[in-house]
Amino acid sequence: MLSPLLIQVISVIAIVIALLALLTFIARRIRRVPPNEALVIVGRGAGRAAPEQSSAQRVVIGGRTFIWPILQQGFAISLEQRQIGITVEGVDKNRIKIAIKASINFKVSGTEDGVRRAAQRFLSQQSLLTEIIKESLEGSLRSIVGDMTIEQIISDRKSLSDRVVAETKTDLVEQGLQVDLLNISDISTPGSEYLANLGRAEAARARQVAEVSEAEAARVSEFARIEAAEQVAERQKALSLKQATIKAETDRANAEAEASGQLAKAEQDKLVAVQERDALSEQALVTQERLDIEIRKPAEAEAYAEVQRATAIRDAANASTEAEAYKRTKIAEANKVAAVQDAEASATSVRFAGEAERDRQVALAAGIRADGEARAAAIQAEGLAEAAATDAKAMALKKYGEAALAQEIISRLPEIVRAAAEPISNIKTLTVVSTDGASAVTKTVGQVLGEGTEVVKSLTGLDVGSILAGLAGGQLVKAADTKAE
């Protein structure tokens, strides 16, 4: 005997197997219906029968359902769209042979009633459904073409399509079908050139209209081009006038600026010239002052010194050669002469001052020649000073004669003796061949001096020895008179 535990295990296994078998059975009897398909279920318990139907039917469109085995059966019908092409030949309203090519898109209606109607008629003939629809639509299209002219068909294809769909709609609905689209692709007239001739006339009219339109467009375009050119010319003219105005204003402004620049430059040049003239004037003044300091005043001082020396020589000569009785008279005359000489010196100074003023004015008027004229004035002043000194000496010689000349020679006598003795001083070794011994050298020097006095006498006519002797005699007489007094 089997143990209770084994019996329980077997029972559990049997129950599991039964459940799996039941689930497998149920899964196999469940039908899933896609959206592009309809399932028609017939049999007991399928659903409530329609009034015109003898058996119950249930339609499932997209979804799932359970079909009882033996009691029920399901039939699938496609809801997908189908397309067919048709060619219809017939005659139009004017009995002109015409051929129309069209394409039709149709499908089984997506309603339960439409599915039932289509299932009743085409469930076992779904492959022949296109031929059935084709024959039905060709007949409807042929009858409609006979009521229209070819011009109407060509000009209003949509109207033809709508009429065909409208006339076949009732019949197709009864069959559980629906037409989604009727598209007429071609219209022709076999065996004739009606469409070609019709098109030729239309083409001629169209060409005429096109030519007229083209001519009109060309005319409008030409007018527009001319108007645009006129506007461009006007704008160009305005631009040229504006540019000319701007150029004139610019030229005027440039001319004014240039004139202002030239005036400013002239004014600046004038200021520079004034400054240069002032600088030259200052330079001339400095030059004049330098001339006064370096040349004229030393010349005047030298002339004055010469006059003073001449006066001193004159006084000394008067004092040594004239008697005391004439001393006061001579002194008065000497003072008179000195006054005259002073006046002449003052006049010379005034003349020099006038010449200096003239030089300064000349330097101010011609600054560029100031240096040359200053040098010339310096040379002239030096010459005038020398001339004044010479004049003073000449006047002294003229007035005092040999006394003044003798005084001058006496003042130069050391230089004369030095010059006469200079050759002897350059002798390094002197050999005297004489019986007089060393006194021969003294005699030689005396001879040199004697020759010098002879030269002076031959040149000037003055006998230095006599003059010296006279001076010595005068001094002796003067000394004797002094003693007598």
C-alpha positions in Angstrom: 0.0 0.0 0.0 1.0 3.6 -0.7 1.9 5.7 2.2 -0.2 8.7 3.0 2.7 11.1 2.3 3.2 9.7 -1.2 -0.5 10.0 -1.8 -0.4 13.7 -0.8 2.5 14.4 -3.1 0.8 12.7 -6.0 -2.3 14.7 -5.4 -0.4 18.0 -5.4 1.4 17.1 -8.6 -1.9 16.2 -10.2 -3.5 19.4 -9.2 -0.6 21.4 -10.5 -0.7 19.6 -13.8 -4.4 20.2 -14.1 -3.9 23.9 -13.4 -1.2 24.1 -16.0 -3.3 22.3 -18.5 -6.2 24.6 -17.8 -4.1 27.7 -18.1 -2.6 26.4 -21.4 -6.1 25.8 -22.7 -7.3 29.2 -21.7 -4.2 30.9 -23.3 -4.8 29.1 -26.5 -8.4 30.1 -26.7 -7.7 33.8 -26.1 -7.4 35.6 -29.4 -5.5 38.9 -29.7 -6.8 41.1 -32.5 -4.4 43.8 -33.9 -5.7 47.3 -34.9 -5.7 46.5 -38.7 -7.8 43.4 -38.3 -11.4 42.6 -37.2 -12.5 39.2 -35.6 -16.0 37.9 -36.3 -17.0 35.4 -33.6 -20.0 33.2 -34.3 -21.7 30.4 -32.2 -23.5 30.0 -29.0 -22.9 32.7 -26.5 -21.1 34.9 -29.1 -23.5 37.7 -28.6 -26.9 39.0 -29.5 -28.0 38.4 -33.0 -28.9 41.2 -35.3 -32.5 41.6 -36.4 -31.7 40.6 -40.0 -29.4 37.7 -38.9 -30.4 34.2 -37.9 -27.3 33.5 -35.8 -25.5 35.5 -33.2 -22.2 37.3 -34.2 -19.7 39.3 -32.2 -17.2 41.6 -33.8 -13.9 42.5 -32.1 -11.8 45.3 -33.6 -8.5 45.7 -31.9 -8.2 44.0 -28.5 -8.6 40.4 -27.2 -11.4 37.9 -26.6 -11.9 34.3 -25.4 -13.4 31.8 -27.8 -15.0 28.8 -26.4 -14.0 25.6 -28.1 -16.6 23.7 -30.0 -19.2 26.3 -29.1 -17.7 29.3 -30.9 -15.4 30.1 -33.9 -13.6 33.2 -34.9 -13.0 34.5 -38.5 -10.5 37.3 -39.2 -11.0 40.0 -41.8 -8.3 42.6 -42.8 -9.1 46.3 -42.3 -6.0 47.4 -44.2 -6.3 49.9 -47.0 -6.0 48.5 -50.5 -5.2 50.4 -53.8 -6.1 49.5 -57.3 -5.6 51.2 -60.7 -8.4 51.4 -63.2 -8.6 52.5 -66.8 -12.0 53.5 -68.1 -12.7 54.1 -71.8 -16.0 55.8 -72.8 -17.5 58.8 -74.6 -18.2 62.2 -73.1 -21.3 64.2 -73.4 -20.2 65.3 -76.9 -19.5 61.7 -77.9 -15.8 62.1 -78.0 -14.0 59.0 -77.1 -12.1 59.5 -73.9 -9.9 57.3 -71.7 -9.4 58.0 -68.0 -6.8 56.5 -65.7 -7.4 56.6 -62.0 -6.2 55.0 -58.7 -8.6 54.1 -55.9 -7.8 53.6 -52.2 -10.5 51.6 -50.4 -10.8 49.3 -47.3 -13.4 47.4 -45.2 -15.3 49.8 -43.1 -14.1 50.0 -39.5 -17.5 49.7 -37.9 -18.9 46.5 -36.5 -21.8 46.7 -38.9 -19.5 47.3 -41.9 -17.3 44.3 -40.8 -20.4 42.1 -40.5 -21.6 43.2 -44.0 -18.1 42.6 -45.6 -17.8 39.3 -43.8 -21.0 38.1 -45.2 -20.0 39.0 -48.8 -16.2 38.7 -49.0 -15.0 36.6 -46.0 -14.1 33.7 -48.2 -13.2 35.9 -51.2 -10.8 38.5 -49.7 -8.3 38.0 -52.5 -10.9 38.7 -55.1 -12.1 41.9 -53.3 -10.0 44.2 -55.6 -11.6 42.8 -58.7 -15.1 43.2 -57.3 -14.5 46.8 -56.4 -12.7 47.6 -59.7 -15.7 46.4 -61.7 -18.1 48.4 -59.6 -16.1 51.6 -59.8 -15.4 51.3 -63.5 -19.1 51.2 -64.2 -19.9 54.2 -62.1 -17.0 56.2 -63.6 -18.1 55.4 -67.1 -21.6 56.5 -66.5 -20.5 59.8 -64.9 -18.1 60.5 -67.8 -21.0 60.2 -70.3 -22.7 63.1 -68.5 -19.7 65.5 -68.7 -17.7 67.1 -71.5 -14.0 66.6 -71.8 -13.4 70.2 -71.0 -15.4 69.8 -67.8 -13.5 66.7 -66.9 -10.1 68.3 -67.6 -10.9 71.6 -65.8 -12.6 70.0 -62.8 -11.2 66.7 -62.0 -12.1 67.0 -58.3 -15.7 67.3 -59.2 -15.5 64.1 -61.2 -13.8 62.3 -58.3 -16.4 63.5 -55.8 -19.3 62.4 -58.0 -17.8 58.9 -58.5 -17.3 58.6 -54.7 -20.7 59.9 -53.9 -22.5 57.6 -56.4 -20.6 54.5 -55.3 -20.8 55.3 -51.6 -24.3 53.9 -51.0 -23.5 50.6 -52.8 -20.1 50.3 -51.1 -21.6 50.9 -47.6 -24.1 48.2 -48.3 -21.2 45.9 -49.0 -19.3 47.0 -45.9 -16.7 48.9 -47.9 -15.5 52.6 -48.1 -13.5 54.5 -50.6 -10.9 56.8 -49.1 -9.5 58.4 -52.2 -10.1 58.5 -56.0 -7.3 60.1 -57.9 -7.5 60.7 -61.7 -4.0 60.5 -63.1 -4.5 60.8 -66.8 -7.1 61.9 -69.4 -6.7 61.1 -73.1 -8.7 60.9 -76.3 -7.6 57.6 -78.1 -7.7 57.7 -81.9 -8.0 61.5 -82.1 -6.0 64.7 -81.5 -8.8 66.5 -79.8 -6.8 67.2 -76.7 -3.8 68.2 -78.7 -5.9 70.6 -80.8 -7.7 71.8 -77.7 -4.4 72.3 -76.1 -2.9 74.0 -79.2 -5.7 76.6 -79.1 -5.3 77.1 -75.4 -1.5 77.2 -75.9 -1.9 79.8 -78.6 -4.2 81.9 -76.3 -1.8 81.2 -73.4 1.1 82.2 -75.6 -0.7 85.3 -76.7 -1.6 86.2 -73.2 2.0 85.4 -72.2 3.4 87.6 -74.9 1.0 90.4 -74.0 1.8 90.0 -70.4 5.5 89.8 -71.3 5.3 92.9 -73.4 3.3 94.7 -70.7 5.9 93.5 -68.1 8.7 94.7 -70.4 6.9 98.0 -70.8 6.4 98.4 -67.1 10.0 97.3 -66.5 11.3 99.8 -69.1 9.2 102.5 -67.6 10.4 101.5 -64.1 14.0 101.4 -65.4 13.6 104.9 -67.1 12.0 106.3 -63.9 14.8 104.7 -61.8 17.4 106.2 -64.2 15.7 109.6 -63.9 15.7 109.3 -60.1 19.3 108.2 -60.2 20.2 111.2 -62.5 18.3 113.5 -60.2 20.0 112.1 -57.2 23.4 112.3 -59.0 22.6 115.9 -59.9 21.7 116.7 -56.4 24.9 114.9 -55.2 27.0 116.8 -57.7 25.5 120.1 -56.6 26.0 119.3 -53.0 29.6 118.1 -53.7 30.3 121.3 -55.6 28.8 123.4 -52.8 30.9 121.5 -50.2 34.0 121.9 -52.4 33.4 125.6 -52.8 33.0 126.0 -49.0 36.0 123.8 -48.5 38.1 125.8 -50.9 36.9 129.1 -49.4 37.7 127.8 -45.9 41.1 126.6 -47.1 41.8 129.9 -48.8 40.8 131.8 -45.6 42.9 129.4 -43.6 45.8 129.9 -46.0 45.4 133.7 -45.9 45.2 133.6 -42.1 48.2 131.4 -42.0 50.1 133.8 -44.3 49.0 136.8 -42.3 50.0 135.1 -39.1 53.3 134.1 -40.7 53.8 137.7 -41.9 53.0 139.0 -38.4 55.4 136.5 -36.9 58.1 137.4 -39.4 57.4 141.0 -38.5 57.8 140.3 -34.8 61.0 138.2 -35.6 62.3 141.1 -37.7 61.6 143.6 -34.9 63.3 141.3 -32.4 66.2 140.8 -34.7 66.4 144.6 -35.2 66.3 145.2 -31.5 69.0 142.5 -31.0 71.1 144.1 -33.7 70.5 147.5 -32.1 71.6 146.1 -28.8 74.6 144.4 -30.5 75.5 147.7 -32.2 75.2 149.5 -28.9 77.4 146.9 -27.2 79.8 147.1 -30.2 79.8 150.9 -29.9 80.4 150.8 -26.2 83.2 148.2 -26.7 84.7 150.6 -29.4 84.4 153.5 -27.0 86.1 151.5 -24.3 88.7 149.7 -26.3 89.6 152.1 -29.1 88.2 155.6 -28.9 88.7 156.4 -25.3 92.3 155.0 -25.3 92.9 157.0 -28.5 91.5 160.1 -26.9 93.5 159.4 -23.7 96.6 158.9 -25.8 96.0 162.1 -27.8 95.4 163.9 -24.5 98.6 162.4 -23.2 100.5 163.5 -26.3 99.1 167.0 -25.9 100.1 167.0 -22.3 103.5 165.7 -23.2 103.8 168.4 -25.9 102.7 171.0 -23.3 105.2 169.7 -20.8 107.9 169.8 -23.5 106.8 173.2 -24.4 106.8 174.4 -20.8 110.2 172.8 -20.2 111.6 174.4 -23.3 110.2 177.8 -22.4 111.5 177.4 -18.9 115.0 176.6 -20.1 115.3 178.8 -23.2 113.4 182.0 -22.3 114.4 184.5 -19.7 112.5 184.9 -16.5 111.3 188.2 -17.8 109.4 186.4 -20.5 108.3 183.6 -18.2 104.9 184.9 -17.3 104.2 186.0 -20.9 105.2 182.6 -22.2 103.3 180.9 -19.5 100.2 182.9 -20.5 100.8 182.1 -24.1 101.3 178.4 -23.2 98.1 178.5 -21.2 96.3 180.0 -24.1 97.7 177.4 -26.4 96.8 174.7 -23.9 93.3 176.1 -23.8 93.2 176.1 -27.6 94.5 172.5 -27.5 91.9 171.6 -24.9 89.1 173.2 -27.1 90.4 171.3 -30.1 90.5 168.1 -28.0 86.9 168.7 -26.9 85.9 169.4 -30.4 87.6 166.2 -31.4 85.7 164.4 -28.7 82.4 165.9 -29.8 83.3 164.9 -33.3 84.0 161.4 -32.2 80.8 161.3 -30.3 78.9 162.5 -33.4 80.6 159.9 -35.4 79.7 157.3 -32.8 76.1 158.4 -32.9 76.2 158.2 -36.6 77.7 154.7 -36.4 75.0 153.7 -34.0 72.2 155.0 -36.2 73.8 153.3 -39.2 74.0 150.0 -37.1 70.3 150.4 -36.2 69.3 150.9 -39.8 71.5 148.2 -41.2 72.1 145.6 -38.5 73.5 143.1 -40.8 76.5 145.5 -41.6 77.0 146.5 -38.0 80.1 144.4 -37.5 81.8 145.7 -40.6 80.9 149.3 -40.0 82.0 148.9 -36.3 85.4 147.6 -37.5 85.6 150.5 -39.9 84.7 153.0 -37.2 87.3 151.5 -34.9 89.9 151.8 -37.6 88.8 155.3 -38.4 88.8 156.2 -34.7 92.3 154.8 -34.3 93.4 156.8 -37.4 91.8 159.9 -36.1 93.5 159.4 -32.7 96.8 159.0 -34.5 96.1 162.0 -36.7 95.2 164.1 -33.6 98.4 163.0 -31.9 100.4 163.8 -35.1 98.5 167.1 -35.4 99.4 168.0 -31.9 103.0 167.1 -32.5 103.0 169.1 -35.7 101.5 172.1 -34.0 104.1 171.8 -31.2 106.9 171.6 -33.8 105.4 174.5 -35.7 105.1 176.6 -32.6 108.2 175.8 -30.8 110.4 174.8 -33.7 113.7 173.3 -32.9 113.1 173.3 -29.2 110.2 170.9 -29.4 112.1 168.7 -31.9 115.1 168.8 -29.7 113.0 167.8 -26.8 111.6 164.9 -28.8 115.1 163.8 -29.9 116.4 164.1 -26.4 113.5 161.9 -25.2 114.4 159.4 -27.9 118.1 159.6 -27.3 118.3 156.5 -25.0 116.6 154.4 -27.6 119.0 155.9 -30.2 122.0 155.1 -28.1 120.6 151.6 -27.3 120.1 150.9 -31.0 123.6 152.1 -31.8 125.2 150.0 -29.0 123.1 146.9 -29.8 125.5 145.6 -32.5 128.4 146.0 -30.1 126.4 144.2 -27.4 125.9 141.2 -29.7 129.7 140.8 -30.0 130.8 137.9 -27.8 134.5 138.4 -28.2 136.0 141.8 -29.1 139.7 142.2 -29.9 140.9 145.8 -29.9 144.0 146.5 -31.8 145.1 149.8 -30.5 147.8 151.5 -28.6 145.2 153.2 -26.5 144.2 150.2 -24.5 140.7 149.8 -23.1 139.8 153.4 -23.9 139.6 152.4 -27.5 136.2 150.8 -26.7 134.9 154.0 -25.3 136.2 155.9 -28.3 134.4 153.4 -30.5 131.1 153.9 -28.7 131.6 157.7 -28.9 132.2 157.3 -32.6 129.0 155.3 -32.9 127.1 158.1 -31.0 128.8 160.7 -33.2 127.7 158.9 -36.3 124.2 158.7 -34.9 124.0 162.4 -34.3 125.3 163.0 -37.8 122.6 160.7 -39.2 120.0 162.7 -37.2 121.4 165.9 -38.5 121.4 164.7 -42.1 117.8 163.5 -41.8 116.3 166.4 -39.8 118.8 169.2 -40.1 119.2 169.4 -36.3 122.5 169.4 -34.7 122.0 167.4 -31.5 125.4 168.4 -30.1 124.7 172.1 -30.6 121.2 171.7 -29.1 122.6 169.9 -26.1 125.3 172.6 -25.7 122.7 175.3 -25.9 120.6 173.6 -23.4 123.5 173.2 -21.1 124.4 176.9 -21.5 120.8 177.9 -20.8 120.9 175.9 -17.7 124.1 177.6 -16.6 122.7 181.1 -17.3 119.5 180.2 -15.5 121.6 179.0 -12.5 123.6 182.2 -12.5 120.5 184.3 -12.7 119.1 182.4 -9.8 122.1 183.0 -7.8 122.1 186.7 -8.7 118.6 187.0 -7.6 
